Amino acid sequence: MAVLLGVSCLALAAPAVAADTPVYAAPADWVAQRAGPLPQGDAATPWLLSDSQVLIEADKRSTFSDHAFRIQSADALRNWDDLQFVWHPDRDDLIVHKIQIIRGGETIDLLGQGLKLTVLRREKDFEQKTIDGLLTGTASIEDLRVGDIVRFSATVVERSDVLAGNSEAMVDVEAKPASIAQGSVRILWPQGLPIQWKAFGKGIAPVEADQGRYHVLTQAEPIIKQDEMPEDAPVRYQRPPGLEFSTFASWSDLSRTTAPLYATAGTIAEGGTLAAAVDRIAKTSSDPKTRTAAALALVQNEIRYLYNGLAKGNYVPQTPEQTWTLRYGDCKAKTMLLLAVLDRLGIAAQPALVSSQLGGLLPTRLPALGAFDHVVVQARIDGTDYWLDGTTAGTHIADLADVPPFGFVLPIAASGHDLLPLPLRQPARPDFAMHVSYDQSAGLALPPLFELSFTMRGELAARFAGMKDQTTPDQLRELTRRALGGFISEGTIHTRSIELDEKAGTATIRASGIGNLPWTRDEPRAYINLDGLVADFEIKADRARAAWRDIPLAGGESSLIVHDFSLKLPPRTGYAMEGDVQADLNIAGFAMRRDAKLVGNRLDQTETIWTTGAEIAANQLPAARAQLAAAKQREFLLRAPEGFPSPAEEIAAAKSEKRLAPLLAAYQKAIDDDPEAVAGYRNRAAFNIEIFDLRAALPDLDQAIRREGDVDTYLSRSSVYSQLGDFDKALADVDDALLLDPGSESALAWKVSTLGEMKRYDEAIALADEQLAIAKDKRGWTTTKADMLGKAGRAEEGVTLLAAALAERPGDAELLNQMCWLKGTRSIQLDTALKDCTRAIELTDSPASVLDSRALVFYRLGRMEEARADLNAALKISPDLPASLFMRAVVRLQGNDREGAQADLALARLQHGRIDAEYAGYGIKP
């Protein structure tokens, strides 16, 4: 159990009558002390006892606590911390009643032996601009042993004159599986005090009784385990169990009671510097909205935030003149100053209490100041309410009407006011606006160049403004990577900057680099999904449990995001847009719009997403899901023209037409941007490998390995060396990779392949056998060994090995394909090879490689038309498959199609420089 006494921007204030040193005394007569032996509990309950009692009176609140903790193990002893008692000396008294060690049947009275608390003022939140004045009394217990029980009790007496004779309390109640054996909460108040109380949580049923001059509520702890709630439920469904007490008759009563704290009359001294500052605003403009924006800017920019909880600094704000002189203040001080400034400017305004995190709970709670932790200003201009927060930064006149995410507020007025729900209102400007301009004109198979701007406003923009001149190049590089990395998936930034527009109140991060826009080619016409509205949108709300079926879906914080996207495509005709080119959707609290147009080879698209923050009723979820599913059937796609070149054809054409220079220049910029970073060299090496310029990749792989040689980079260079025919260097690199990770299966498999290329077949087969002996899934090593046996002239052994594996897994398409391939490449058992391939084609979802294998078998059998048909089918699925291109060239030459054969050979050789040597090993030459 815990009584909520937390310090926030708002907290109880009191006259300075309390003490800064603890008092050591017996409990007051209102405390009902527990009699009898302590409960024993078990290993899961180190807290044997946790009793709390709260006395609520008109001018004060007293909280008694009595706890017992058992040191159950050596680990618990090592982790034992000194006892700590926390109180506020400006409003509280701390009375320590007992600190005892119970050892066996003996009770050791540590206070009786002279133990005194050491009093510390820690200010633990000072770095968060908070001075709370809290004191901590610590008790260091000596000679503590495993098995000891530490029992301690104390009372904190809190006083306040801000509540005008009212009282309130909020008490948590522990629920299972809390680690306490036994506990209770006891709340009492004088009979006749008009206390309202309210319980929250399953299983709370306090017993009420009159005892002497007090009315008493008693609740045993822990109560039953609370029902699990979905994480996306509104906050009111996720409140921990507890009790609330208040003497305020209504929220309006609370509003009226606190109104005198924010009276502005006479708070700005005539002739002073504050008055002069306000008058300068008045002379600048007579427009109320302009004046309000200037007043808010004055408070946000000229007064730094510092919470001061000392003396009467909790609920009682500093005067405007004090705040102006000190040049600092918390939410109360800033609100008071802004109210006074607006009053002098003739703008109607009043304060409003808010709960920054739990506003959605307010309608379910009793009226109490403790329900709030923040205060803002409600100004009314031309019939519109404006919610102004002096503690934020960067609020621009265009954004004044934005509604903060507090849910409900309590306006403070002399006449009183009830809770007020905040309206849903779309922001006038986007919180974030992103524009990305891609240039993919070099080819759809190539990465695009991009120019990106990310514009933010408000407090985030103000933070970036503060960082701009203090950020080092390395810090800016990291900041940009973190801020923009999600928008340029696997892209590379080579240039970046932060730009400020003080007039617009925005900050913009600009970046240039090389992006990533992969097109999908599993259909006759390549396409790319550019839908940023519904493609990744999911409604995950789980309401399957019967107890959850009526629980709404929380709306989240309101935001407006605008994404402008442009794409320059290769110069061709026939591009087409599909799906919702124009969209206007409202699904589950999200208002989403799209406007796209395609002119020639340029696409322009604007998407807007407003997260309204509205709750979605549970009975609306099925319709929302249906609406989303229908929208996903209309996702926005851009499709390439019919007959568009394959990736290898595009790359060949780009190299021939010298269209790669801008991309290579961009990769060089990325390296120049941070010459010691390994990423720039790896990325350019990967690009050169992608465009089949292997020799150009080697220097960058060398540089990457010098800086940070990891397994992948060694294997990448090994692969390049292998394709260039330098097998000694390829083997050296794979051995270096295995030094870094001896268990790397990819490195071990590549070593087997490299040894095979070097005709060191016995070593390769021995290594494959070693891995077969220890592998859990033996399929990969089985096919690797079978392939190596074929190269070693032992193809029949390979067939036997694969047959044994297929006996265990008769429907394995991978093993069947390897059997077909082995028989075809070694020209053995061709009659059964066709059956193996056909069976594999029937079983696989990706038949291109199996069709290629069967085509080779047809070729061996002299059935050229069937071989051609399978090769055409394979290339329709995978247009750049080098093996199929090579074999189709061979088949075409058989039919005297020299032009087609040369085109196929050129593409095959571009991608695989050693393909002629590989097929020569099978006895096949074009």
N, C-alpha and C positions, 0 to 999 in steps of 0.2 A: 504494500500500500504506500502511496506517496501523495502528499498534499502539494498541489501545484502552486509554487511560489516563485516561478521563474521570472527572470528579469528580461524584458524586451524593450522596444522603443517606448512602451507604456508599462508602468508598474506602480504599485501602490506607493503613495507618499505619506509622510508622517511628520509631526513635530519632533524636534530633537530632544526626546525625553528618554530614549533607550540607552543602552550601555555598550561600550566597546570592549568590555571584559566579561567573561562568563560569571554567572552566579552559581554557587554549589549549594543546593538545598533540596529538601524533600519535595515530592510532588504536591500540588495544590489539592485542597479537599474535594474538588470536583472530579478528580481523577479516580477511576475505579481500577485498583491495582489487581492484577491477576494473582490468584492464590493457588497453592498446590505445586507439585513438581512440574518441571518443563516437559512438554511433549518430546518424544524421542525421535520421531521421523525415521528415515532410512538413508541409504548411501546417496540417493538422488536429492535429498533435501537437507543441505547444510544449514539453512535457516530454520531453526527449530521454532522460533517465535517471531512474529511480526505484528505487534499491536499498535494501533494509532487511535488517538482520541482527540477530537476537535471541539473546543468550546467557542461558539459564536456569540458575541455580544455586540451591542450597538456601536461601540467605539473600538473594539479590538477583537482579535481572533487568536486563540491559544491552541497550539498543537503539541500534544504529548505523544511520544513514541517510545516503545519498549521492544528491544530486539535481542535475540540470542542466536549466536552463530557458532557452529561446532567446527573445529579444525579436524577434519576427518582423515587427512593424509599428509605425508611429507610434502607433497606437491602443493596442497592447500596452505601449509605453513610457509613454504617459500614464497607463495604469492599473496600472503596476507599484507594488507596495507594498513598504515596507521588509521585509527578511527578519525573521522572528520565530522565536525558539526559546523554548519554554515548559517550565518545570520547577517542581517543588515543593521549595523549599529545605529543608524539614524532613525530607525523605526521599530527595531526589534529588541527584545531581551532574550538572551540564551540562559536557560537554567539547566544545569547538568545534575541529574539525580543519582545516577549510579554508573560505575564502570567496574565490572567484576570479572574474575576468572573462576569458573566452576570446574574443579578438578576432583574427580571421584565424588566423594560426599562432602568435600570442603569447598567453602565459598571464600574467595580472597577478595577483600574490599580494597580496590586500588585507590579510590578517593580517600578512604580512611587511612591509607598508608602515605597520603600526601601527594598523590598524583595530581598535577595541574595541567590544563591544556596550554599548548603553545599557540598563540594567536598570530595568524598571518593575514596580510592583505595581498592577495595574489593578482587581481585584475587579469584573469586568464584570457579575457577577450579584448585586451588592449589593442592588439594588432587588427582587430575588427572594428576599431574606433568606438570602443565601449568602455566607459568607466562606471562600474556599478557600485563600488564601495563595499562590496561584500567582504566579510571577515570569515576566516576558516580557523576553527579551533581544532588542533590535531592532538591526539593522544598516542604516544609511542609506548606500546605495552612490552615490558621486558619479561623474560623467562616464559614465553609462550611455548606450549608444547602440543604435539599431536595428541588429540583426544580432548583437549581443553575446550570448554564452552565460554565464549566471551559474551557477557550480557551487559547491555548499556541502555540507559534511558535518559531522555532530556525533554524539555519543553521550550518551544519558541513562542514568544508572545509578540504579536504584530499589532501595531496601532496605526490608525489613519484618520485624519480629519477631512480628507477629500470627499469621502462618501456621504458627508452630511448626515451622520447618524445611521447610515445604512450599513449592512453587512453582507458578505458573500463568501462562499468557499467552494472549491472544486476539489474533489477527492477521488483518486484512482482506487479501484478495487482489484486486487490480484485474482487471476483466474488460473485454473489448472492449464498447463503443467508447470505453474510457478513452483520454484524450488523452496517452498516453505512448508513446514509440517503443520503449523497451525497459526492462525492470525485472526484479527478482528479489526473492524472499523467502528468507532463509537463517536457519534456526533450529537452534541447537546447544545441547547440554548435556553435562555430564561423563558419560562412560561409567560405568554403575553407578547413576546417578540414575534412580529408577523413574518415568519419565515416560510417561504415556499421551498419545496425540495422536489427533485426529479432524479429518477434512476435510469441509467443506461446500461444495457447488457443483459445477456441471458442468465437467469438464475439469481439475479439480485432481488432479494425480498427482505429488506431490513425490518427488524422488529421495533415497533414504536411503543413507548411507555412514558409515563410521567414518574419522575423520581425526585422527590423533594421539590425544589423550586425550578427544576429543569425538565424540559421535554427531551427525550433521548431516542435516538435511532441507533440500532446495533446491527451490524452485518458481519457474519462469520466469513473468514477467508481460509483457503482460496475457494472461490465459487467454481461452478462446473466449467468445463472447457467451452470456450465460445465457438459459435458456428464459424466455419471457414467461409470467407467471402471472396468473390472474384476480385482480382487485382484491379480490374477496370471499372469497379463499382464506384459510384459517387462517394465522397468522403463521409457522408452521413451514415453510410452502411458499414464503415470500417472503424468507427469510433471504439476505442478500448472501453471496457466496462468502468463505470464510475458513478459518483453521486454529485449533484450540484445543489447549492443552497443560496438563496438570495432573499433580501427583504425589499428589493425594488418591486413595486407593484406591476410595472410594465416596462417595455423598452422606452416608451415615451417618458416615463418617470425618470429613468436613467439618463435619457437625453437632456431633460430639463435640469436635473441635478448637476450635471457637468458643464452646463452652458456658461456659468459665471467664470469658469477658468479661461474662456476664450473671448471675453469681452474686450473689444478693441478701442473703445472710446478713450481718447486722451493718451493712448500708448505711444504715439509718435510726437516727440517734442518739437514744437514750432521753432524754426531757426536752426535746428540741428542738421547734421550731415545726412541723416536718414531722410528727413523731410525734404532736403534738397535733392537727394537722389530720386525720390518719388516724384517730385515736381518736375524734374527733367523728363521723366517718362510722360507726364501729363502734357508737357509742351511739345513733345515729339509727335503725338497723334491724339486725336479725339475719338478714334474708333475704339469701342470697348474691347473688342477681341485683340486688337494690336496692343492695347494697354495691358490686357491680361497676360499676353505672351511675354511682354517685356518685364512685367512684375515677376512672373515665374522664373524667367531667366536670371533676374537679379538675385532671387533666393537660391536658385540652383547653383549659380556660378560664383557668387560673391561670398556665400556662407558654406564653409566645409561642414561635413557631417561629423558629429561626435556625440554619442549618447553619454549623458552625464546623469547618473542615478544617485548622486550624493544629495543629502539633505532633502529638499523638496523638489528635486529634479526628476521625479518619476512621472506622476500624472500632472504635475503643475509645470506649465511651460515657463521658460525664461520670458522676460518682457521683450518686445521688439527692440527697444533701445539696447538692452543687454546683449542680445544676439548680434546686433549690428556692431557693437563695440568689440565683442569677443571674436567676431567673425567665425564662430562655430555654433552648432546647435544640433539637436536631434530632431525627430519627426515633429514633436510638439512645438519646439522652438521655431522650426522652419514654417510650420503651419500657422502659428501665431503671427509671425512676421509677415507672411503672405496675406493673411486676413487683414492685418492692419494696413498694408500697402494697398490692397484692393479697395478697402474702405475709403482711404484717402483719395483713390482714383475714381470713386463713385461706382464701383462694381459690386453688385449684390453677391455675397458669399457667406458661407458658414462652414465650420469644421464638420468632418464626418469620420467616425470611428470605423476601422476595418480590421478584419482578421486576414493577415497576408496569406496564410496557408489553409485556414479552416473556415473560410467564409460560407461554404455550403452547409456548415453545421448550424449556423446562427439561428435559423427559424426553428430548430428543434431544441434550443437551449433556453435556460432561464436568463432573464436580463441581468447581466453582470459585467462590470468593467474588465474582469479577468478574461472575458471572452474575446477581447481585442488586443492586438499588439502593435497597432499602427494607426496614424491619423492623417487624413488628407483634407483638401479643401474642395468643397462643392460650390462652384460659381455658376450663376445663371445669366446667360446673355441671349437676348432675343428669343426667349422661350426654350433654349437648349441648355441642358446641364453639362458642365465641364468638370471633370474630376482631375484635380491638379495635385501633384505630389512633389513637394519641394526637395525630397531626399534623392530623387533620381537626377538624371542629367540629360542634356541635349534635346529637351522637348522643343519642337519647332511650332510656329504658329499654325502650320498646316496640320499638325498632329494634336492640337489641343482637344479636339472632340473624341479622341481615342478613349475607349472605356477600359479601365484596368481590370485584371482578372480576379477580383475579390468576391464576386457572386452577390453579396449583400453588404450594405453599409448601414450605419446608424447616424443620420444627420443630427448634429447637436444644435438644439434651438431652445430659446428661453420658454417657448410655448410647448416644447416637447415634440418628439417625432418618433414614429414607428420605424422598424426595419424597412429598408428600401431595396428592392432587387435592382441590380444594375442592368441596363438594357443591353441587348446584342446589337452592336453597331459596327458595320464594316469600316475599317480604318480608311482614312482619306488617301493615304500613301502606303505602299508596301513596306512591311518591316524589312524584307530582303528583296532586292531586285537583282537578278542575274542575267547577263547577256553573254552568250557564247557564240562566237562566229568561227565556224569550221571551214577550212579549205581542204577538200578531198579531191581536188581536180586532177591530181597526179594519178589517181586510180582508186577504185573501191577496195582493192586488195592491199592498199598502202595506208599507213597511219596519216591522219589529217594534221595539218597545222591548225593552231587555234589562237584566238584572242579572246580573253575572258575579262569581264568586269563584274565585281560583286559589290553591290551598294547596300549599305545599312544606314539606319537612322537612329535617333534617340540615344539611349544610354550607351548602347554598344558603339555607336559612332563616336560618342564623346570619349569612350575608353581608347579607341583607336587613335583619336586625335591626340590624346595624351601620350601615346606610345610612339607616334610617328618620328619625332626628332630624337628619341632616345633608343631606337632600335638599331642594333648592329646588323650588318649584312647577313650574318649567320642566323641571328634571331628572326629577321624578316623572312629569310628562306624557310625556317621551320614554321613560323607563324602562317605563312602562305600555304605551306604543305598541309598543315592541320586544317586550315579554314577551307581550302579548295579541293583537297584530295578526293573527296567523295564525288565531286562534279566532273573530274577528269580521270575516270577509272583507268588506273595503270598508265596514266600520262606522265609527261616530263615537262616541268616548268623551267624555262631558262632566263626569263626576265620577269621582274615583279616590281610593284610600287604601291604605295598608299597615297591616295589623293584626298584632300579635304575640300569640301565646299561649305564654307561657314554660312553663306547666305541661305543655302538650302538645308543646312544642318545635317549633312550626310558625310560619310566616309566611304571611299571606294578602294577596294583592292583590285589592282589590275595585274594580269599575268598573261604571258605568252609562252607557247611551247608546242610540244608534239602530243597529240591526243590519241584516242583509241575509239574507233567507231567500227566494230566488226559487223560485217554484213552476213546474213544467213543465206546459205546456198543449197538448202535441202529441197528446194522447189525449182521448177523450170526457170523462174525469174527470181534473182537474188532480191532480198528485201532487208530492211532494217526497221526495228520497232522503235519509234520515237515518241511513244505515248508516255508522258510524265504525269498523267492524271490517274489512270486506273490500272496501268500495267503492274505496278507493285503495290497497289492498294488492297488491303485485306480488312475484313471485319472479323476480328478474332474472338469477339465476345462469346464466352462459353456460358450458356444458360441451360445446359442439359439437365443439371440437377433440379429436382422438383423444388428445392428450397430457393433456387436462384431464378426461377422462371419469371418472376415479376420485378427483378432488380434492373434498373436502367443501366445504360452504358454512359460512363462519365464523358464529358465533352472535351476535356483538356483545355489548354490555354489558347485564347484566340490569337490568330496570326494571319497575315496576308503576305503571300509570296508570289512574285511575278518572275517568270522565266522566259526570256527572249532567246530564240535559237535560230541561227541561220547556217546554211550548209551550201557550199559551192561544190558542185558535182563535176565529174569529167564531162567534157563538151560533147554531149550526145542528145538526141531527141528520143522521146518515148518514156521518160520517167513518169511515174503515176503515183498519186496519193490514194490510200484506201482507208476505210474506217471513218471515224468521226473527225472529218476535216474541220468542221465547225462543231463545237460542243458547248453545251450549257447544262451542267449536271448538278443536282443537289442530292447527295447521298450521305446518310448517317452523320449529319452535321458539317459536311464539307461542301462548299459551293465551288464548283470547278468549271473553268471556261477555257476554250481553245479557239484560236483563229489561225489558220494556216493557209498559205498560198504558195504555189509552185509556178514560177515563170522561167521557162527554158531549163537551164541547169542550176537554178538557184531556188532553194526552199527557205521560206521565212515562216516562223511559227512563234506565237505568243501563248503561253499557258499561265493562268491565274488560279491560285488555290487559296480560298479563304476558309480557314478553320474557325468556325463560328463559336465554338466552345459550348454549344447547346447540348444538353443531355438527350439521349435517344431512349425512348421508352422501350421496354423489353418486347412489347407486342408489335413494335415497328421494325424490329430487327429482321424478321423473315422477308418483309417487303424490301428492306434496304439491301439485303443479300441478293435477292432476285434482281433488283435494279443494277447492282454492281456486276452480277454475272452477265446480264444482258449487255452492259457497257463494255465488258471485257471481250465480248464477241465482235465489238466494233473498234478495237484498239487501233490507234493511228499508226499506219505503216507507210513507208516510202519504198516503192518497188522500182528496180532497175529496168531498163528497156529489154525487150526480147532480144535474144541473141547476144547478150552482153558477154564480153570475153571472160574466160576463166581467170582465176588469180594468176596463174603462171603466165598466161597470155598477156594479161595486163602488165605484169612486171617486165616481161620481155619487151613489150612495146614502150613502156616508160624508160627503160634503159636505152633502147634504140633511139628514142626521140629526146633523150637527155632531159627528162622531166623530174629527175631525182635531186637535182642540185639544191633546190630550196629545202628539202628535207635533210640532206646531208649538212647543209649550212646550219640548220636548227640544231642538229645533234652536236655540231661543233660548238655552238653557243652554249649548250647545256654543259659541255665539258669546261669551256672557258669560265662559266659562271662559278664553278667550284672544282678546280683542277685536281684537288686531292680526294674528291669523293669518288667512290668506286662505281656508283650508279651510272654516271655519264658514259663511262667506257663500256660497261655491260650493255647498256641500252643501244649504243651505236653498233656494238658487235652483233647483238641480236638482230638489229635492222639489216646489217650487211649479210648475215646468214639468211634472213628472210628473203632478201633479193638475190640470193645465190652468188654473192660476191665473197667467197670464202677467204681468199687471201687478204682482202681488206679488213676482215674481221680479226685476223690474227694479232695485229699490233694492239688493238683495244683489249683483247683477251689477255695479252701479256701484261698490259698496264693494270688490268683489274686484278690479276693474280698477284702482281707485286704489292698491291695495296691490301687485298683481302682475298686470299685464295681459299675458296670454299669448294665443297664437293661438286656443286652444279657447274661452277665455272671451269674447273679442271675437266669435267666430263664434256662440257661444251667445246673446249679447245681440243680435247682428244678426238671428238667427232669430226672437227674440221680437219685435223691432221689426217685422220683416216680417209676422209673423202678426197683429200689431196694425194693420198697414196703414201704418206710418210708414217708407216705403221710403228716404227721404233719410237717416235715422239708420241704417237697416240698411246702406246703401251705405257710409256713413262708417266704420262698425265693420269691415266687411269690408276696406276699404282700410287701416285701421289693422292688421288682422291680416296683410295682405300686406306692410306695412312691416316687420313682425317676421320674416316668412318668405315672401319673394317667390315661392318655388317651391311653396308649399302647394297641392296639387291640390284639396283640399276647399275652401279659400278661393277659389281661382280659379273652381271650378264654382259656388260659392254667389254669386260676383259676377255670373256669367253669368245665373243665375236671378233675382237682384235687379234687374239691368238690364232683364231681360224684364218683370218686374212693373211697372217704371217705363215700359214701352213704348219703351225705348231699344234697339230690336231690332238696329239696325245695329251698335252698339257691342258688344252681346252676341254677335252672330254673328262679328264680327271677332275678339273675344277667344277664342271657341271655335276659330276657324280657326288662330290663333297656337298654341294648345295641340295641335291636331291635327297641326300641322306637326312638332312635336318629340316627341310622345308615342310611346313604344314600343308600348304596347297602346292602340290607337286606339278601341276599342269604346265606352268611357265617353264620350269627347268626341264620337264620332259620334252617339250617342243624344242627348247634350245639344244638339248643333247641330240635329239633326233636330227635336227638340221646339221649339227656338226658331224654326226656320223655319216650323213650323206656326203658332205664335203670331203670327208676322209676316205671315201670309197667304200664305206661300210653301210650302204643304204639299207640292205636287208635287215641289219641289226636295228636300224632306226625304225623300220616298219614293225618289227617284233616289239620294240619298246612302246610304240604308239598303240599297237593292238592290245597290249596288256593294260595300258591306261584306259583304253576305250572299253575294255571288258568291265572295268569298275564304273566308268561314266559313259555309257553307250550313246547318250544324247548330247554329248558335249561338242558344240559346233566348232570350237577352237581346235580341239584335237582332231576332228574329222578334216578340217581344212588343212592342218599340218600334214596329215596322212596323204591327202590328195596332192599337196604341193611337193612333198618329198618324192612321191611316185612320179609325178610329172617332171620335176627337174632332173631326176635320175633315170627317167624313161624305163621304169619297171612297173610290173603289175598294172598296166594301163587299163585293163578291163575293169578291175575293181576300183581304180582311182576315180572313174566317172561316178560310180555309186557313192563313194565317200563325199565327193564334192556336191553332188545333187542333194544328198542327205543334209550336209552342212548348210546349203542354201535354204533348205526348208526350215531349218532350226534357228537361223540367225536373223536378227533385226537389221544388221549392217552387212549386206551380202557383197559389197564391192570387191573385197579382197578374195572372197571365195569364188566369185565369178571369174576373177583374174586367174585363179588356180585352175579352174575347170577349162578355161580357154587354152591354157598351156597343154592340158591333157588332150584336148581336141586337136591342137596343133601337132602333137606327137603322133596322133592317130591319122593325121592327114585330112581331117574334117574341117577345112578352112572356113567355110561359111558359118559353121556353128561356133568356131573359135572367134570369128569376127563379131558374131551376134553377142556372145558373152562379153567381149572386150568393149563393144559399144554400150552394153548395159552397165558395165562397171564404170565406164567413163561418164555415163549420164548421172550416176550417183556421185562419183568423185572425179570431176573432170580433169584433174591434174595428176592422177595416179601414175607415177613414172613407169612402173612395171607394165601397166596396161597400155600406155602410150608406146612404149618400146615394142611390145609384142604386136600391137596393131600395125606398127610400121613394118614389122617383119611380114605379117599377113598381107598387108597392102602391096609390098614388093612382090609377093608371090602372085598377085593379081595385076602387076604392072602399074599400080597407082603410085608412081614415083613422087608426084607432088604432095599427095596426102601423106606418104610415108616420111618424106623429108620434114614436113611440118611437125609430125608426131615425134620424130627423132630429136628435132631441135628442142622441143619442150621437155622431153624426157632427159636429154643430156644437160639442159639448163639446170634442172632440179637435182640431178644425180650424175655427177661428173664421171663416175666409174661404172655406169650402168652397162656399157659395152663389155667391160672386163667381167662384170658379174655374170652376164648371160653367156659370155664365152666359156665360163666355167661350166655352164650347162650344155655346152656344145651348140649354142644358138648365136648366129651372127646375122645382121641385117644384109 
